[in-house]
Amino acid sequence: MLSVDLLSNALVAGLLLGGFYAAVSIGLAISFGQLDIVNIAHPAFVVVGSYVAWILNSRFGLDPVLVGLLAAPLFFAAGVAIYRIYYAAFERTGQESLSGLAFFFGLMFIVEVGLMLAYGVDYRLVSAGYIGKSFNLGPVGLPLRLVVPFVAALALTGGIWLYLARTFTGRAILAVAQDPLALQLMGADPVRVKQFAFGLATATTALAGALLIVIGPVEPSVGREYIGRVFAIVVLGGMGSIGGMFVAALLLGIVESVVSTFAGPSWAPAVAFGVLLLTLALRPAGLFGRR
């Protein structure tokens, strides 16, 4: 017999988990969804954010979420530098499709190996007053290690959406992949716009990494578990749609949580990607993509 309490807890846990998935995916929604840059190293940057949060939390006792916010400008600068290399070596010469993918694939392994050499393969975790605590709303348990990332992800998604929709630079980012020539006629340099956008996408990984280590311990290769998820979320939501990405992340989180609860964790990825394939078969542009 289906337990209503168990189902309620699974749905809420999935909703909170989906919020975290949105925080991890929003940078890729910009770099891949808006700029058509297949940044397969995106989850590796998230793991770097986790290690930055762990280092400053263990040495100075700083809150990991605060560390994620403080580290964002440094990640932005790193993203700008990476895009400059990518543009000079691949995009400018029209070799971004395959050679660019190999570039980010290699970058992912460099990051992983660098973290392994520097910190080993042991799992790392952080401490904060809200980790390990929870509260109940009736029969539903709400662990703060999931609630805090959900709230942070909601704020991050809302902030990025408002920035893209209400500022000139944001609208330029939305336009750069569709019509660079028209953007140039408006007085904006498409290369500089894409450079800024990729820096912004990379900056989000600082906070996403902090949220990742709040939820659970991390090790250098844990980012590989999220490669398929983040690309699936961006495609399912609709290429370039920040709101669609958020809805898709919530959907994927709920499906994974319910399946894990009633069928076992091993079934969760298969069913989640089955939902992706079914949705794309019915709506190839994604949930909120342009037809």
N, C-alpha and C positions, 0 to 999 in steps of 0.2 A: 504493500500500500504506500502511496506517495505521501511523504510527510510535508505538510504545508510549512512548518517551521524550517525544515531542512532546505526546502525550495526557496523560501524567503531569504535565508542566509546566503545561499548560493547566488541568487540574483543580485543581492546587495554587494557581495564580495566581488562579483564579476563587474558590476558597475564601477566600483572603486578601482579595480585592477585596470579596467578600460581607460579610466582617466590617466593612469600612469602610462599606459600604452600611447595615449595621445601626446604626452610630454616627450616621449622617446621619438615619436613619428613626426612631430610638427616641423623639425628641421629638414627632414627628408621631403616633406610636403612642399617646402620652398625650393630646395636644391634639385629634386627630381621632378616634382609636380609643376613647378614654375619655370625652372631653368633648364630642364631636360638634361641634367647632369646626374649620371647613374653613380652616385656616391655610395658604393658598397661598404666603405670604411666608416660610414656614419655611426653604427653601433659601437665600433672601436673607440671613437671619440667620446661616446657616452661613458664607456668604461674608464677612460682617462679622467673624466669628470668625477667618477666614483672614487678613484684613487686620490685625486686632489682633495676631495671632501674627507677621505679617511686620514690623510696626512695631517691636515690642519685640525681635524677633530681630535686625533690622538695626541698631537703635540701641544695644541693650544686650547683645546676644549671648545672650539667654535661649533655652533650648530651647523650640521651638514647642509641644510637648505640655505642658510645664510652664506656659507662657503660657495655654493653653486651660483648665487647671485653675484658675489664679489669676484668670482673667477670668470664670469661671462665676458668682460672686456678683453681678457687675455685670450680666450677662445675665439673671440671675434677677430682679433689681430692674427691669430694662427690661421683662421679660415681665409682671411684676405690673402695671406702669403701663399697658402696652398692653391687658391684660385689663380693667382698670378703665375705660378709654375704650370698649372694645368692649361691655362690659356696660351701661354707662350709656347709650350711644348706640343699641345694637341689641338685645342680649339681653333687657334689662329690658322693652322695648316689643314683643318678639316679632318683630323684623325681622331676626333673625340669618341666616336662610337665604340671602337674595339680597343684602341690603344689607351684611351682615357679610362675605360673600364679596368684594363690591366694595371694602370697607374694606381687607381684607388684600391684594387685588390692587393697590390704590393704594399701600399701604405697601411692597409689593415694589418698585414702580417708584421710589418716593421713595428707598429704600435704594440701588438701583442708580444712579440719577442722582446722588445725594449722593456715592457712592464715585467715580463718574466725574469729577465736578467737583473733588473733593479730590485724587485720585491719578491721574487719567487712565485711559486704556484699555490701558496696557501690562501685560503679564503680570508678576506678582510671584512671587518664590520665596524660600525660606528656606534657611539652612545649618545643618547639625547633623552630628555625627560619624558617624551611622549612615546618612545619606542618601548614596546612590551606592555603598554597600557591599552585599555579598551573601555567602551561604555556600551550600554544596551538600550535599544529602543524597542520595548516589548520583547519579543522572542529573538530579535535580530541583534547580533553582536557586531560592533563597529570598532575594529582595531585601529588605533591611531596611526600605526605604521602604514596603513592604507589610506586613512582619511586625510592625513597631511599631504601626501603626494597627490591625491585627487584634487584638493583645494588649490595646491600650487599649480597643477596642470591646468585647471580651469582658468586661473588667473593668467597663466602664460598664454594659453590659447586665445583668450579674450583680448589680451594686450596685443598679440601679433595680428589678430584679425582687425582690430581697430586701427593699428598702424598701417596695415596694407590698404585699408579701405578709406582712411581719412587724410592721409598725407600724400604730398606729391611724390616723394620717393617710394612710398608704398604702392601707389598706383603705377609708377614706372616699373616696379618689379613685376606687377601683374601683367604689364603690357610687353615686357621685353622679350618674352618667348613667343608672343603672337605676331608682333610687327616691329622689329628693331629699327627699320627704316623710318617708320612714322614717329617712333620715339626720338630718333636722331633729329628729325625735322622740328620736333618740339624743343630742341636745345639740350637734350640729355644724351650722354655718352652711354650706349648700351653696355660696353665693356665695364665701365665704372659702376653702372647699376648692378650688373651681374656680380661684380666683385663685392659690392656692399651686401647684396642679397646672400651670397655664399658665406660671407662673414657672419651675417645674422643667423643663418641656418646653423653654423657651427657653434655660435654663442649659446644656442638653446641646449646644446649637449652638455654644457657645464651644469645647468640646473637638472636636466634629465638624469645625469650620472649621479648627482647627489640624491635624487629621489630613488634611484635604483638601489643604492647602498642603504637607504633608510628602510626599504622593504625587506632586504635580506643581504647576506654576505656576498661578496663578489670575488672573482679571480680573473686573471688577464684574458682568458678566452671566453668568458661568459657572454660577450657581445655577439658571438656567432648564433646564439639561440634567438636573437632578435632580428637577424637579417631578413628572414622570410616574413616575419610578422610585420615589420615596419613597411616593407614594400607592399605587402598585401593590404595593409590599412590604407596607404596612400592611393593605391589603385582602386580599392573597393569604395573609398569615399568619393572618388572622382579626381582626376589629375588637376592639381592646382586649387582645389577647394579646401580651405582650412576648416570650415564648418562641417563639410562632408567627411574630412579626415577624423574629426572629433567623434562624429556619430559612428563611423566605422570602427573606431577604436573601442567605443563603448560596446558595440555589437559583438566584436570579437572577444572582448573580455567577458561578457555575459555568457556567450556560447562556451568558451573554454571553462569557465567556472561551473556551469551547470553540468557539462559533460564530465568534468573531473569528479564532481560530487557523486553523480549517479552511475557513471560507467567506468570511472577510473582515469587517472591522469594520462595514461598512455594513449587514450582515444582522443583527448582534447585537441591536439594539433591537426589530426586528420579530419575531424568533424569541422573545425574552424575553417580550414582551407576548402573543405567541401562546400561550406556556405559561400565562400568567396567565388568558387567556380560556378555555383548555381546562380549567384547574383549577376555575375558577369555574362553568363549565358542569356539571362533575361534582359539585362541592361548593360551592354558592353562598355558604356562610358562611365560606369560606376553609379553610385547612389545619387550623387549631386553633380556629376560631370555633364558637360555640354554634349548634347546629342550630335 
